[in-house]
Structures are given as structure tokens and as C-alpha cells.
Amino acid sequence: MKPNIGTPDRLLRLAIGIFLLVYAYWQTSWLAFGFAIFTFYESYASWCAFYHLIGRNHCPLPKK
């Protein structure tokens, strides 16, 4: 899997993951917990399944 999200997207997904994790704990929601774990994975791996499906890439080009 090639990275397809950049640093700003990763930070946003990390913040959303933290929010979902707190929400899942507060509401005891397994669904929110699952989304939180998936969002943490996206942030860690710099890869978004939805972006991959639609062919988007927000990762900056490597410097030469």
C-alpha cells in the first residue's frame, strides 16, 4: 500500500480517532470503538481506503 494521505490529513484523522475513542468509552459503543481503531490505522499507515477506491492522492511528491 502506497501512502495516499499527507500530514494535515493524518493529524485530522488522529484527532477524529481520539474523539471517537473517548465517545466510545463514554457511550460504551463498540461501533464507535471500531471506527476509532480504523481511523488510528489510517493515521498510522498514511493510507485511506476510500481515497484508494476513488483514485485520490493527497501525499506530497517526493523531493529530488
C-alpha positions in Angstrom: 0.0 0.0 0.0 1.4 3.3 -1.1 0.7 6.3 1.2 -2.1 8.5 -0.2 -2.8 11.0 2.6 -0.5 13.8 3.7 0.4 15.1 7.1 -2.5 17.5 7.6 -4.9 14.7 6.8 -3.1 12.3 9.2 -3.3 14.8 12.0 -7.0 15.4 11.4 -7.7 11.7 11.4 -5.7 11.3 14.6 -7.8 13.9 16.3 -11.0 12.3 15.0 -9.7 8.9 16.3 -9.1 10.3 19.7 -12.6 11.9 19.8 -14.2 8.6 18.7 -12.3 6.7 21.3 -13.5 9.0 24.1 -17.0 8.8 22.7 -16.9 5.0 22.5 -15.7 4.8 26.1 -18.4 7.3 27.3 -21.3 5.7 25.4 -19.9 2.1 25.6 -20.3 1.8 21.9 -18.4 -1.0 20.1 -19.2 0.6 16.7 -17.6 3.9 17.6 -14.6 1.9 19.0 -14.2 0.0 15.7 -14.3 3.3 13.8 -11.7 4.8 16.2 -9.3 1.9 15.7 -9.7 2.1 11.9 -9.1 5.8 12.0 -6.0 5.3 14.1 -4.8 2.8 11.5 -5.4 5.2 8.6 -3.4 7.9 10.5 -0.6 5.5 11.3 -0.3 3.9 7.8 -0.9 7.2 5.8 -3.4 5.2 3.7 -7.1 5.7 3.2 -9.3 3.0 1.7 -11.8 5.5 0.3 -9.1 7.6 -1.3 -7.7 4.4 -2.9 -11.1 3.5 -4.3 -11.7 6.9 -5.9 -8.1 7.3 -7.0 -7.2 10.4 -4.9 -3.7 11.0 -3.5 -3.0 13.8 -1.1 0.5 12.7 -0.3 3.1 15.3 -1.4 5.5 14.3 -4.2 9.0 13.0 -3.1 11.7 15.7 -3.3 14.5 15.0 -5.8 
